[in-house]
Amino acid sequence: MTEILLHRVLPIAKRLISERVQLGETVVDATAGNGNDTLFLAELVGDNGTVFAFDIQQQALDTTKQHVGSLADRVSLILDSHANVQQYVSDEIGGAMFNLGYLPYSDDQSIITRPSSTIAALDALLGLLKKSGIITITVYDGHEGGSEERDALLDYVKTLHQGDVHAVRYELLNQRRNPPFLIALEKMKDFTQVRKVDT
């Protein structure tokens, strides 16, 4: 049987991150959710690495803590918006992951990620990101408010200076019912302040 080359969005996000993040590095899960990415990142950075996992819902952090289990000593769970990442993270990071939208299986799906906080977090994380580091953003736009965040995010990404950041979009074109798509940002050179192209 032939191995699948064109994977769905979430495996591609993990592949990109795993190719750049090294043992012992600091990484960020900007949307902890149910802890799947947090666990993946904790395994990736090893005993001497650190994962900062952000969520605005205590329910998400409680679930994430259970999910990471014995690797909890590598994880700092932060009950705050990812927009405030620089209040908690000052070291260079090897990578970061976002899963936008609402908390899966939550009773209140009106609590969603918002364009303003997502873009503020990206600005901050790009400044902290190492050269050649990767940020992945999985975009879900089938819920109320999702299309507004999608459009704002795409507009933001298009303003990033190509000399500083390479931005790509990955999606399955023949999947129905609002499939997620992936945006990946690769930092091309060292900088602390994001440059924007003239629009």
C-alpha positions in Angstrom: 0.0 0.0 0.0 1.3 3.4 -1.0 2.0 5.8 1.9 -0.2 9.0 1.9 1.8 12.0 0.8 -0.9 14.7 0.9 -2.2 14.5 4.4 -5.0 16.4 6.0 -4.4 19.8 7.6 -3.6 18.7 11.2 -0.9 16.1 10.4 0.7 18.7 8.1 0.8 21.2 10.9 2.5 18.7 13.2 5.0 17.7 10.4 6.1 21.3 9.8 6.5 21.9 13.6 8.4 18.7 14.2 10.9 19.5 11.4 12.0 22.7 13.1 11.5 22.4 16.8 14.5 21.0 18.7 14.9 19.2 22.0 15.2 21.6 24.9 13.5 24.6 23.1 10.6 26.7 24.3 7.4 26.5 22.3 3.9 27.9 22.5 0.4 26.3 22.2 -1.6 29.5 21.7 -4.9 27.7 21.9 -4.7 24.8 24.4 -8.2 23.5 23.8 -8.3 19.9 24.8 -4.6 19.5 25.0 -3.7 17.6 21.8 -1.2 20.1 20.5 0.2 20.7 24.0 0.9 17.0 24.4 2.5 16.8 21.0 4.7 19.8 21.8 5.7 18.5 25.2 6.8 15.2 23.6 8.7 17.2 21.0 10.8 19.4 23.3 11.8 16.7 25.7 12.8 16.8 29.4 14.5 20.2 29.2 12.0 22.0 27.0 9.1 24.1 27.9 5.6 24.5 26.5 3.5 27.6 27.3 -0.2 26.7 26.7 -2.7 29.5 26.6 -6.5 29.4 26.9 -9.1 31.7 28.2 -11.3 28.9 29.6 -10.4 27.0 32.8 -12.2 24.0 31.4 -9.7 23.8 28.5 -6.7 24.0 30.9 -8.1 21.4 33.2 -8.6 19.0 30.2 -5.1 19.8 28.9 -3.5 19.1 32.3 -5.2 15.7 32.3 -4.2 15.0 28.7 -0.4 15.8 29.2 -0.3 13.5 32.2 3.2 12.7 33.3 4.6 15.4 31.0 3.0 18.2 33.0 6.3 19.4 34.4 7.2 20.6 30.9 4.0 22.6 30.5 3.0 26.0 31.9 -0.7 26.4 31.7 -1.8 30.0 31.4 -5.4 31.2 31.9 -5.1 34.3 29.7 -5.5 35.4 26.1 -2.7 34.5 23.8 -2.6 38.2 22.9 -0.7 38.7 26.2 2.0 36.1 25.4 4.9 38.6 26.0 3.8 38.9 29.6 4.7 35.2 30.1 7.3 34.3 27.4 10.6 36.2 27.0 12.9 33.5 25.7 13.3 32.7 22.0 10.8 30.1 20.8 11.2 27.3 18.4 7.6 27.3 17.1 4.0 27.9 17.9 0.6 26.4 17.1 -2.9 27.8 16.8 -6.2 26.0 16.4 -8.8 28.8 15.9 -12.5 28.6 16.6 -14.2 27.3 19.7 -13.4 24.7 22.3 -14.4 21.3 20.9 -17.1 19.6 23.0 -17.7 22.8 25.0 -21.2 23.6 26.2 -20.7 27.2 25.2 -19.5 27.5 21.5 -20.0 31.2 21.6 -16.6 31.6 23.2 -14.4 31.8 20.1 -11.0 33.1 19.1 -11.2 36.7 17.8 -9.2 38.5 15.1 -7.8 41.2 17.3 -6.3 38.8 19.9 -5.1 36.3 17.3 -3.3 38.9 15.2 -1.8 40.5 18.3 -0.5 37.1 19.4 1.0 36.5 16.0 2.8 39.8 16.0 4.3 39.0 19.4 5.2 35.4 18.5 6.9 36.3 15.3 9.1 38.6 17.2 10.0 35.8 19.7 10.4 33.1 17.0 13.9 31.9 16.1 15.1 32.2 12.6 13.7 29.3 10.5 11.1 28.7 13.1 7.5 27.9 12.2 4.1 29.0 13.4 1.1 27.0 12.3 -2.5 28.3 12.3 -5.3 25.9 11.7 -8.3 28.0 10.6 -11.9 26.9 11.1 -14.4 29.2 9.6 -17.7 27.3 9.6 -19.0 28.7 12.9 -20.4 32.1 13.6 -17.6 34.7 13.6 -15.3 32.3 11.8 -15.4 34.0 8.5 -14.6 37.4 10.0 -11.5 36.0 11.7 -10.5 34.1 8.5 -10.7 37.3 6.4 -8.9 39.4 9.0 -6.1 36.8 9.3 -5.6 36.5 5.6 -5.5 40.2 5.2 -2.9 40.4 8.0 -0.7 37.6 6.6 -0.6 39.3 3.2 0.9 42.4 4.8 3.9 40.5 6.3 7.2 41.4 4.5 8.3 38.5 2.4 11.9 39.1 3.3 11.0 38.5 6.9 8.3 35.8 6.8 7.2 33.3 4.2 3.5 32.6 4.5 1.8 29.6 2.8 -1.8 28.3 2.8 -2.5 24.5 2.7 -6.0 23.0 2.2 -7.8 20.1 0.8 -9.9 21.4 -2.1 -12.3 18.4 -2.4 -13.4 18.2 1.2 -16.9 19.4 1.9 -18.6 21.4 4.6 -16.2 24.1 5.6 -13.0 22.1 6.0 -10.2 23.7 8.0 -7.2 25.1 6.2 -3.6 25.7 7.4 -1.5 28.8 7.3 2.2 28.3 8.1 4.6 31.2 8.8 8.3 30.6 8.5 10.7 33.2 9.9 13.4 34.0 7.3 15.7 36.2 9.4 16.2 37.6 12.9 13.9 40.5 13.9 11.9 41.5 16.9 9.5 43.8 15.2 7.3 42.6 12.3 7.7 44.7 9.1 4.7 45.2 6.9 4.5 45.6 3.2 3.1 48.8 1.8 -0.6 48.4 0.9 
